[in-house]
Amino acid sequence: MTEKNERSTARDAEQERSLVFRERHRAPSWIVLLGTIVAVGSAAALAASVPSMPGRSVADASMLVTVLSIGTLIGLAAATQSLVITVRESTLVVWLTPFFRKAVPTVQITSVSETVIDPVTYGGVGVRRAPGKPPAVFQRGGTAAELRMRDGSTLILECDDVVGLAAAVR
């Protein structure tokens, strides 16, 4: 093993020891299916449009390639999405891959309590805000953790092990 690999392995082992809490939720199957359909459809449309490129203007061709490429990337992002909540040392990290990552020092969290979240009241899933409701990060309805912060704000996270999360942030 090279010196670089040994350092990397030692760092990974140290991070694993400092991990206090970890919960991971994969995207619901309907999001994975929709993302796969969008990615495959966009990629297929891009491939099918290649033969017609010489007959298009440069602006038209570049716009078509850009839009279909973005569609492919968004579809892949949705198909591989997951929500990961970790508490390591003194930091809570919420990561809704690949778009959203938030780190909160645990000293900022004053309380953690169990609540129930409903996507209908937030107008969908993901990183959401709704009138009269605290911000929330979730992929499905059900059990969630309500985190109250020192500054009076609240954050709701999809979480099955609220008791374990509460113990980890203390």
PyMOL commands that place a pseudoatom at each C-alpha (Angstrom):
pseudoatom trace, name=CA, resn=MET, resi=1, chain=A, elem=C, hetatm=0, pos=[0.000, 0.000, 0.000]
pseudoatom trace, name=CA, resn=THR, resi=2, chain=A, elem=C, hetatm=0, pos=[1.333, 3.447, -0.844]
pseudoatom trace, name=CA, resn=GLU, resi=3, chain=A, elem=C, hetatm=0, pos=[1.776, 6.194, 1.732]
pseudoatom trace, name=CA, resn=LYS, resi=4, chain=A, elem=C, hetatm=0, pos=[-1.119, 8.162, 0.211]
pseudoatom trace, name=CA, resn=ASN, resi=5, chain=A, elem=C, hetatm=0, pos=[-3.447, 5.139, 0.442]
pseudoatom trace, name=CA, resn=GLU, resi=6, chain=A, elem=C, hetatm=0, pos=[-2.390, 4.518, 4.046]
pseudoatom trace, name=CA, resn=ARG, resi=7, chain=A, elem=C, hetatm=0, pos=[-3.173, 8.151, 4.969]
pseudoatom trace, name=CA, resn=SER, resi=8, chain=A, elem=C, hetatm=0, pos=[-6.518, 7.925, 3.193]
pseudoatom trace, name=CA, resn=THR, resi=9, chain=A, elem=C, hetatm=0, pos=[-7.406, 4.664, 4.952]
pseudoatom trace, name=CA, resn=ALA, resi=10, chain=A, elem=C, hetatm=0, pos=[-6.395, 6.101, 8.341]
pseudoatom trace, name=CA, resn=ARG, resi=11, chain=A, elem=C, hetatm=0, pos=[-8.480, 9.242, 7.715]
pseudoatom trace, name=CA, resn=ASP, resi=12, chain=A, elem=C, hetatm=0, pos=[-11.513, 7.140, 6.683]
pseudoatom trace, name=CA, resn=ALA, resi=13, chain=A, elem=C, hetatm=0, pos=[-11.160, 4.989, 9.809]
pseudoatom trace, name=CA, resn=GLU, resi=14, chain=A, elem=C, hetatm=0, pos=[-10.947, 8.109, 12.007]
pseudoatom trace, name=CA, resn=GLN, resi=15, chain=A, elem=C, hetatm=0, pos=[-14.053, 9.589, 10.375]
pseudoatom trace, name=CA, resn=GLU, resi=16, chain=A, elem=C, hetatm=0, pos=[-15.934, 6.321, 10.880]
pseudoatom trace, name=CA, resn=ARG, resi=17, chain=A, elem=C, hetatm=0, pos=[-15.008, 6.333, 14.595]
pseudoatom trace, name=CA, resn=SER, resi=18, chain=A, elem=C, hetatm=0, pos=[-16.241, 9.918, 14.966]
pseudoatom trace, name=CA, resn=LEU, resi=19, chain=A, elem=C, hetatm=0, pos=[-19.584, 9.079, 13.325]
pseudoatom trace, name=CA, resn=VAL, resi=20, chain=A, elem=C, hetatm=0, pos=[-22.276, 9.217, 15.997]
pseudoatom trace, name=CA, resn=PHE, resi=21, chain=A, elem=C, hetatm=0, pos=[-25.440, 8.892, 13.893]
pseudoatom trace, name=CA, resn=ARG, resi=22, chain=A, elem=C, hetatm=0, pos=[-26.237, 8.036, 10.289]
pseudoatom trace, name=CA, resn=GLU, resi=23, chain=A, elem=C, hetatm=0, pos=[-29.526, 7.516, 8.509]
pseudoatom trace, name=CA, resn=ARG, resi=24, chain=A, elem=C, hetatm=0, pos=[-30.005, 7.172, 4.777]
pseudoatom trace, name=CA, resn=HIS, resi=25, chain=A, elem=C, hetatm=0, pos=[-33.191, 7.217, 2.740]
pseudoatom trace, name=CA, resn=ARG, resi=26, chain=A, elem=C, hetatm=0, pos=[-33.194, 6.385, -0.929]
pseudoatom trace, name=CA, resn=ALA, resi=27, chain=A, elem=C, hetatm=0, pos=[-35.585, 8.227, -3.186]
pseudoatom trace, name=CA, resn=PRO, resi=28, chain=A, elem=C, hetatm=0, pos=[-39.075, 6.732, -3.412]
pseudoatom trace, name=CA, resn=SER, resi=29, chain=A, elem=C, hetatm=0, pos=[-39.510, 4.351, -6.336]
pseudoatom trace, name=CA, resn=TRP, resi=30, chain=A, elem=C, hetatm=0, pos=[-41.750, 6.790, -8.214]
pseudoatom trace, name=CA, resn=ILE, resi=31, chain=A, elem=C, hetatm=0, pos=[-38.989, 9.432, -8.196]
pseudoatom trace, name=CA, resn=VAL, resi=32, chain=A, elem=C, hetatm=0, pos=[-36.425, 6.867, -9.368]
pseudoatom trace, name=CA, resn=LEU, resi=33, chain=A, elem=C, hetatm=0, pos=[-38.774, 5.714, -12.137]
pseudoatom trace, name=CA, resn=LEU, resi=34, chain=A, elem=C, hetatm=0, pos=[-39.610, 9.261, -13.243]
pseudoatom trace, name=CA, resn=GLY, resi=35, chain=A, elem=C, hetatm=0, pos=[-35.924, 10.246, -13.198]
pseudoatom trace, name=CA, resn=THR, resi=36, chain=A, elem=C, hetatm=0, pos=[-35.008, 7.178, -15.241]
pseudoatom trace, name=CA, resn=ILE, resi=37, chain=A, elem=C, hetatm=0, pos=[-37.717, 7.932, -17.804]
pseudoatom trace, name=CA, resn=VAL, resi=38, chain=A, elem=C, hetatm=0, pos=[-36.592, 11.573, -18.124]
pseudoatom trace, name=CA, resn=ALA, resi=39, chain=A, elem=C, hetatm=0, pos=[-32.899, 10.600, -18.415]
pseudoatom trace, name=CA, resn=VAL, resi=40, chain=A, elem=C, hetatm=0, pos=[-33.461, 7.832, -20.965]
pseudoatom trace, name=CA, resn=GLY, resi=41, chain=A, elem=C, hetatm=0, pos=[-35.980, 9.895, -22.934]
pseudoatom trace, name=CA, resn=SER, resi=42, chain=A, elem=C, hetatm=0, pos=[-33.688, 12.930, -23.071]
pseudoatom trace, name=CA, resn=ALA, resi=43, chain=A, elem=C, hetatm=0, pos=[-30.676, 10.831, -24.043]
pseudoatom trace, name=CA, resn=ALA, resi=44, chain=A, elem=C, hetatm=0, pos=[-32.693, 9.033, -26.736]
pseudoatom trace, name=CA, resn=ALA, resi=45, chain=A, elem=C, hetatm=0, pos=[-34.011, 12.344, -28.102]
pseudoatom trace, name=CA, resn=LEU, resi=46, chain=A, elem=C, hetatm=0, pos=[-30.471, 13.700, -28.165]
pseudoatom trace, name=CA, resn=ALA, resi=47, chain=A, elem=C, hetatm=0, pos=[-29.210, 10.648, -30.047]
pseudoatom trace, name=CA, resn=ALA, resi=48, chain=A, elem=C, hetatm=0, pos=[-32.141, 10.785, -32.488]
pseudoatom trace, name=CA, resn=SER, resi=49, chain=A, elem=C, hetatm=0, pos=[-31.557, 14.472, -33.208]
pseudoatom trace, name=CA, resn=VAL, resi=50, chain=A, elem=C, hetatm=0, pos=[-27.883, 14.041, -34.153]
pseudoatom trace, name=CA, resn=PRO, resi=51, chain=A, elem=C, hetatm=0, pos=[-28.590, 13.155, -37.827]
pseudoatom trace, name=CA, resn=SER, resi=52, chain=A, elem=C, hetatm=0, pos=[-30.625, 16.362, -38.250]
pseudoatom trace, name=CA, resn=MET, resi=53, chain=A, elem=C, hetatm=0, pos=[-27.911, 18.636, -36.821]
pseudoatom trace, name=CA, resn=PRO, resi=54, chain=A, elem=C, hetatm=0, pos=[-26.303, 19.599, -40.180]
pseudoatom trace, name=CA, resn=GLY, resi=55, chain=A, elem=C, hetatm=0, pos=[-29.636, 21.009, -41.364]
pseudoatom trace, name=CA, resn=ARG, resi=56, chain=A, elem=C, hetatm=0, pos=[-30.139, 23.172, -38.282]
pseudoatom trace, name=CA, resn=SER, resi=57, chain=A, elem=C, hetatm=0, pos=[-28.763, 26.604, -37.517]
pseudoatom trace, name=CA, resn=VAL, resi=58, chain=A, elem=C, hetatm=0, pos=[-25.917, 26.726, -35.008]
pseudoatom trace, name=CA, resn=ALA, resi=59, chain=A, elem=C, hetatm=0, pos=[-28.121, 28.422, -32.406]
pseudoatom trace, name=CA, resn=ASP, resi=60, chain=A, elem=C, hetatm=0, pos=[-30.912, 25.887, -32.891]
pseudoatom trace, name=CA, resn=ALA, resi=61, chain=A, elem=C, hetatm=0, pos=[-28.543, 22.913, -32.694]
pseudoatom trace, name=CA, resn=SER, resi=62, chain=A, elem=C, hetatm=0, pos=[-26.736, 24.211, -29.615]
pseudoatom trace, name=CA, resn=MET, resi=63, chain=A, elem=C, hetatm=0, pos=[-30.032, 24.953, -27.848]
pseudoatom trace, name=CA, resn=LEU, resi=64, chain=A, elem=C, hetatm=0, pos=[-31.325, 21.441, -28.615]
pseudoatom trace, name=CA, resn=VAL, resi=65, chain=A, elem=C, hetatm=0, pos=[-28.128, 19.801, -27.349]
pseudoatom trace, name=CA, resn=THR, resi=66, chain=A, elem=C, hetatm=0, pos=[-28.119, 21.965, -24.208]
pseudoatom trace, name=CA, resn=VAL, resi=67, chain=A, elem=C, hetatm=0, pos=[-31.764, 21.332, -23.296]
pseudoatom trace, name=CA, resn=LEU, resi=68, chain=A, elem=C, hetatm=0, pos=[-31.566, 17.576, -23.871]
pseudoatom trace, name=CA, resn=SER, resi=69, chain=A, elem=C, hetatm=0, pos=[-28.269, 17.316, -21.983]
pseudoatom trace, name=CA, resn=ILE, resi=70, chain=A, elem=C, hetatm=0, pos=[-29.759, 19.166, -19.008]
pseudoatom trace, name=CA, resn=GLY, resi=71, chain=A, elem=C, hetatm=0, pos=[-32.800, 16.867, -19.145]
pseudoatom trace, name=CA, resn=THR, resi=72, chain=A, elem=C, hetatm=0, pos=[-30.508, 13.851, -19.049]
pseudoatom trace, name=CA, resn=LEU, resi=73, chain=A, elem=C, hetatm=0, pos=[-28.582, 15.224, -16.047]
pseudoatom trace, name=CA, resn=ILE, resi=74, chain=A, elem=C, hetatm=0, pos=[-31.715, 16.161, -14.104]
pseudoatom trace, name=CA, resn=GLY, resi=75, chain=A, elem=C, hetatm=0, pos=[-33.182, 12.710, -14.762]
pseudoatom trace, name=CA, resn=LEU, resi=76, chain=A, elem=C, hetatm=0, pos=[-30.003, 11.011, -13.555]
pseudoatom trace, name=CA, resn=ALA, resi=77, chain=A, elem=C, hetatm=0, pos=[-29.930, 13.225, -10.459]
pseudoatom trace, name=CA, resn=ALA, resi=78, chain=A, elem=C, hetatm=0, pos=[-33.517, 12.294, -9.586]
pseudoatom trace, name=CA, resn=ALA, resi=79, chain=A, elem=C, hetatm=0, pos=[-32.933, 8.593, -10.246]
pseudoatom trace, name=CA, resn=THR, resi=80, chain=A, elem=C, hetatm=0, pos=[-29.928, 8.477, -7.899]
pseudoatom trace, name=CA, resn=GLN, resi=81, chain=A, elem=C, hetatm=0, pos=[-31.206, 10.849, -5.210]
pseudoatom trace, name=CA, resn=SER, resi=82, chain=A, elem=C, hetatm=0, pos=[-30.917, 10.018, -1.520]
pseudoatom trace, name=CA, resn=LEU, resi=83, chain=A, elem=C, hetatm=0, pos=[-31.268, 11.795, 1.804]
pseudoatom trace, name=CA, resn=VAL, resi=84, chain=A, elem=C, hetatm=0, pos=[-28.416, 11.259, 4.260]
pseudoatom trace, name=CA, resn=ILE, resi=85, chain=A, elem=C, hetatm=0, pos=[-28.397, 12.582, 7.826]
pseudoatom trace, name=CA, resn=THR, resi=86, chain=A, elem=C, hetatm=0, pos=[-25.171, 12.251, 9.807]
pseudoatom trace, name=CA, resn=VAL, resi=87, chain=A, elem=C, hetatm=0, pos=[-23.907, 13.520, 13.132]
pseudoatom trace, name=CA, resn=ARG, resi=88, chain=A, elem=C, hetatm=0, pos=[-20.144, 13.507, 13.371]
pseudoatom trace, name=CA, resn=GLU, resi=89, chain=A, elem=C, hetatm=0, pos=[-18.236, 15.113, 16.227]
pseudoatom trace, name=CA, resn=SER, resi=90, chain=A, elem=C, hetatm=0, pos=[-20.229, 18.306, 16.794]
pseudoatom trace, name=CA, resn=THR, resi=91, chain=A, elem=C, hetatm=0, pos=[-21.917, 18.751, 13.416]
pseudoatom trace, name=CA, resn=LEU, resi=92, chain=A, elem=C, hetatm=0, pos=[-25.226, 17.606, 11.968]
pseudoatom trace, name=CA, resn=VAL, resi=93, chain=A, elem=C, hetatm=0, pos=[-25.037, 17.255, 8.183]
pseudoatom trace, name=CA, resn=VAL, resi=94, chain=A, elem=C, hetatm=0, pos=[-28.145, 16.949, 6.024]
pseudoatom trace, name=CA, resn=TRP, resi=95, chain=A, elem=C, hetatm=0, pos=[-27.430, 15.976, 2.440]
pseudoatom trace, name=CA, resn=LEU, resi=96, chain=A, elem=C, hetatm=0, pos=[-30.115, 15.591, -0.214]
pseudoatom trace, name=CA, resn=THR, resi=97, chain=A, elem=C, hetatm=0, pos=[-27.915, 14.378, -3.028]
pseudoatom trace, name=CA, resn=PRO, resi=98, chain=A, elem=C, hetatm=0, pos=[-26.840, 15.792, -5.355]
pseudoatom trace, name=CA, resn=PHE, resi=99, chain=A, elem=C, hetatm=0, pos=[-28.228, 19.286, -4.848]
pseudoatom trace, name=CA, resn=PHE, resi=100, chain=A, elem=C, hetatm=0, pos=[-28.512, 20.248, -1.188]
pseudoatom trace, name=CA, resn=ARG, resi=101, chain=A, elem=C, hetatm=0, pos=[-26.080, 19.999, 1.712]
pseudoatom trace, name=CA, resn=LYS, resi=102, chain=A, elem=C, hetatm=0, pos=[-26.437, 21.780, 5.031]
pseudoatom trace, name=CA, resn=ALA, resi=103, chain=A, elem=C, hetatm=0, pos=[-24.163, 21.548, 8.066]
pseudoatom trace, name=CA, resn=VAL, resi=104, chain=A, elem=C, hetatm=0, pos=[-25.476, 22.664, 11.461]
pseudoatom trace, name=CA, resn=PRO, resi=105, chain=A, elem=C, hetatm=0, pos=[-23.282, 22.801, 14.574]
pseudoatom trace, name=CA, resn=THR, resi=106, chain=A, elem=C, hetatm=0, pos=[-25.014, 20.652, 17.195]
pseudoatom trace, name=CA, resn=VAL, resi=107, chain=A, elem=C, hetatm=0, pos=[-24.591, 23.423, 19.803]
pseudoatom trace, name=CA, resn=GLN, resi=108, chain=A, elem=C, hetatm=0, pos=[-27.127, 25.418, 17.753]
pseudoatom trace, name=CA, resn=ILE, resi=109, chain=A, elem=C, hetatm=0, pos=[-29.800, 22.719, 18.240]
pseudoatom trace, name=CA, resn=THR, resi=110, chain=A, elem=C, hetatm=0, pos=[-31.796, 23.185, 21.452]
pseudoatom trace, name=CA, resn=SER, resi=111, chain=A, elem=C, hetatm=0, pos=[-34.302, 20.354, 21.036]
pseudoatom trace, name=CA, resn=VAL, resi=112, chain=A, elem=C, hetatm=0, pos=[-35.267, 17.444, 18.803]
pseudoatom trace, name=CA, resn=SER, resi=113, chain=A, elem=C, hetatm=0, pos=[-38.804, 16.102, 18.828]
pseudoatom trace, name=CA, resn=GLU, resi=114, chain=A, elem=C, hetatm=0, pos=[-40.791, 13.679, 16.730]
pseudoatom trace, name=CA, resn=THR, resi=115, chain=A, elem=C, hetatm=0, pos=[-43.379, 14.974, 14.280]
pseudoatom trace, name=CA, resn=VAL, resi=116, chain=A, elem=C, hetatm=0, pos=[-45.175, 13.797, 11.166]
pseudoatom trace, name=CA, resn=ILE, resi=117, chain=A, elem=C, hetatm=0, pos=[-44.626, 15.354, 7.771]
pseudoatom trace, name=CA, resn=ASP, resi=118, chain=A, elem=C, hetatm=0, pos=[-47.053, 15.315, 4.863]
pseudoatom trace, name=CA, resn=PRO, resi=119, chain=A, elem=C, hetatm=0, pos=[-45.857, 16.160, 1.327]
pseudoatom trace, name=CA, resn=VAL, resi=120, chain=A, elem=C, hetatm=0, pos=[-49.321, 17.489, 0.429]
pseudoatom trace, name=CA, resn=THR, resi=121, chain=A, elem=C, hetatm=0, pos=[-49.054, 20.304, 2.991]
pseudoatom trace, name=CA, resn=TYR, resi=122, chain=A, elem=C, hetatm=0, pos=[-45.684, 21.327, 1.537]
pseudoatom trace, name=CA, resn=GLY, resi=123, chain=A, elem=C, hetatm=0, pos=[-46.645, 20.997, -2.121]
pseudoatom trace, name=CA, resn=GLY, resi=124, chain=A, elem=C, hetatm=0, pos=[-44.240, 18.141, -2.842]
pseudoatom trace, name=CA, resn=VAL, resi=125, chain=A, elem=C, hetatm=0, pos=[-41.009, 16.614, -1.608]
pseudoatom trace, name=CA, resn=GLY, resi=126, chain=A, elem=C, hetatm=0, pos=[-37.402, 17.798, -1.433]
pseudoatom trace, name=CA, resn=VAL, resi=127, chain=A, elem=C, hetatm=0, pos=[-36.154, 20.957, 0.252]
pseudoatom trace, name=CA, resn=ARG, resi=128, chain=A, elem=C, hetatm=0, pos=[-39.448, 22.716, 0.857]
pseudoatom trace, name=CA, resn=ARG, resi=129, chain=A, elem=C, hetatm=0, pos=[-40.982, 25.803, 2.412]
pseudoatom trace, name=CA, resn=ALA, resi=130, chain=A, elem=C, hetatm=0, pos=[-44.690, 26.395, 2.824]
pseudoatom trace, name=CA, resn=PRO, resi=131, chain=A, elem=C, hetatm=0, pos=[-46.607, 29.358, 4.226]
pseudoatom trace, name=CA, resn=GLY, resi=132, chain=A, elem=C, hetatm=0, pos=[-46.917, 29.089, 7.986]
pseudoatom trace, name=CA, resn=LYS, resi=133, chain=A, elem=C, hetatm=0, pos=[-44.653, 26.016, 8.185]
pseudoatom trace, name=CA, resn=PRO, resi=134, chain=A, elem=C, hetatm=0, pos=[-40.971, 25.607, 9.023]
pseudoatom trace, name=CA, resn=PRO, resi=135, chain=A, elem=C, hetatm=0, pos=[-38.519, 24.599, 6.261]
pseudoatom trace, name=CA, resn=ALA, resi=136, chain=A, elem=C, hetatm=0, pos=[-38.341, 20.854, 5.673]
pseudoatom trace, name=CA, resn=VAL, resi=137, chain=A, elem=C, hetatm=0, pos=[-36.090, 18.327, 3.916]
pseudoatom trace, name=CA, resn=PHE, resi=138, chain=A, elem=C, hetatm=0, pos=[-37.830, 15.078, 3.015]
pseudoatom trace, name=CA, resn=GLN, resi=139, chain=A, elem=C, hetatm=0, pos=[-38.555, 12.551, 0.268]
pseudoatom trace, name=CA, resn=ARG, resi=140, chain=A, elem=C, hetatm=0, pos=[-41.719, 10.947, 1.593]
pseudoatom trace, name=CA, resn=GLY, resi=141, chain=A, elem=C, hetatm=0, pos=[-44.337, 11.542, 4.235]
pseudoatom trace, name=CA, resn=GLY, resi=142, chain=A, elem=C, hetatm=0, pos=[-44.231, 10.040, 7.693]
pseudoatom trace, name=CA, resn=THR, resi=143, chain=A, elem=C, hetatm=0, pos=[-41.982, 10.246, 10.729]
pseudoatom trace, name=CA, resn=ALA, resi=144, chain=A, elem=C, hetatm=0, pos=[-39.743, 13.287, 10.929]
pseudoatom trace, name=CA, resn=ALA, resi=145, chain=A, elem=C, hetatm=0, pos=[-37.544, 15.126, 13.394]
pseudoatom trace, name=CA, resn=GLU, resi=146, chain=A, elem=C, hetatm=0, pos=[-38.353, 18.702, 14.327]
pseudoatom trace, name=CA, resn=LEU, resi=147, chain=A, elem=C, hetatm=0, pos=[-35.139, 20.536, 15.230]
pseudoatom trace, name=CA, resn=ARG, resi=148, chain=A, elem=C, hetatm=0, pos=[-35.430, 23.763, 17.192]
pseudoatom trace, name=CA, resn=MET, resi=149, chain=A, elem=C, hetatm=0, pos=[-32.449, 26.092, 16.986]
pseudoatom trace, name=CA, resn=ARG, resi=150, chain=A, elem=C, hetatm=0, pos=[-31.020, 28.629, 19.445]
pseudoatom trace, name=CA, resn=ASP, resi=151, chain=A, elem=C, hetatm=0, pos=[-32.083, 31.482, 17.153]
pseudoatom trace, name=CA, resn=GLY, resi=152, chain=A, elem=C, hetatm=0, pos=[-35.724, 30.342, 17.363]
pseudoatom trace, name=CA, resn=SER, resi=153, chain=A, elem=C, hetatm=0, pos=[-35.876, 28.798, 13.897]
pseudoatom trace, name=CA, resn=THR, resi=154, chain=A, elem=C, hetatm=0, pos=[-37.072, 25.271, 13.181]
pseudoatom trace, name=CA, resn=LEU, resi=155, chain=A, elem=C, hetatm=0, pos=[-36.007, 22.655, 10.630]
pseudoatom trace, name=CA, resn=ILE, resi=156, chain=A, elem=C, hetatm=0, pos=[-37.917, 19.466, 9.885]
pseudoatom trace, name=CA, resn=LEU, resi=157, chain=A, elem=C, hetatm=0, pos=[-36.039, 16.404, 8.605]
pseudoatom trace, name=CA, resn=GLU, resi=158, chain=A, elem=C, hetatm=0, pos=[-37.375, 13.087, 7.398]
pseudoatom trace, name=CA, resn=CYS, resi=159, chain=A, elem=C, hetatm=0, pos=[-36.036, 10.686, 10.023]
pseudoatom trace, name=CA, resn=ASP, resi=160, chain=A, elem=C, hetatm=0, pos=[-37.110, 7.237, 11.195]
pseudoatom trace, name=CA, resn=ASP, resi=161, chain=A, elem=C, hetatm=0, pos=[-34.855, 7.174, 14.292]
pseudoatom trace, name=CA, resn=VAL, resi=162, chain=A, elem=C, hetatm=0, pos=[-35.733, 10.473, 15.974]
pseudoatom trace, name=CA, resn=VAL, resi=163, chain=A, elem=C, hetatm=0, pos=[-34.665, 9.169, 19.398]
pseudoatom trace, name=CA, resn=GLY, resi=164, chain=A, elem=C, hetatm=0, pos=[-31.242, 8.202, 18.026]
pseudoatom trace, name=CA, resn=LEU, resi=165, chain=A, elem=C, hetatm=0, pos=[-30.850, 11.595, 16.328]
pseudoatom trace, name=CA, resn=ALA, resi=166, chain=A, elem=C, hetatm=0, pos=[-31.829, 13.406, 19.532]
pseudoatom trace, name=CA, resn=ALA, resi=167, chain=A, elem=C, hetatm=0, pos=[-29.254, 11.406, 21.511]
pseudoatom trace, name=CA, resn=ALA, resi=168, chain=A, elem=C, hetatm=0, pos=[-26.561, 12.092, 18.896]
pseudoatom trace, name=CA, resn=VAL, resi=169, chain=A, elem=C, hetatm=0, pos=[-26.958, 15.881, 18.908]
pseudoatom trace, name=CA, resn=ARG, resi=170, chain=A, elem=C, hetatm=0, pos=[-26.790, 16.150, 22.718]
for i in range(1, 170): cmd.bond("trace and resi %d" % i, "trace and resi %d" % (i + 1))
show_as sticks, trace
zoom trace
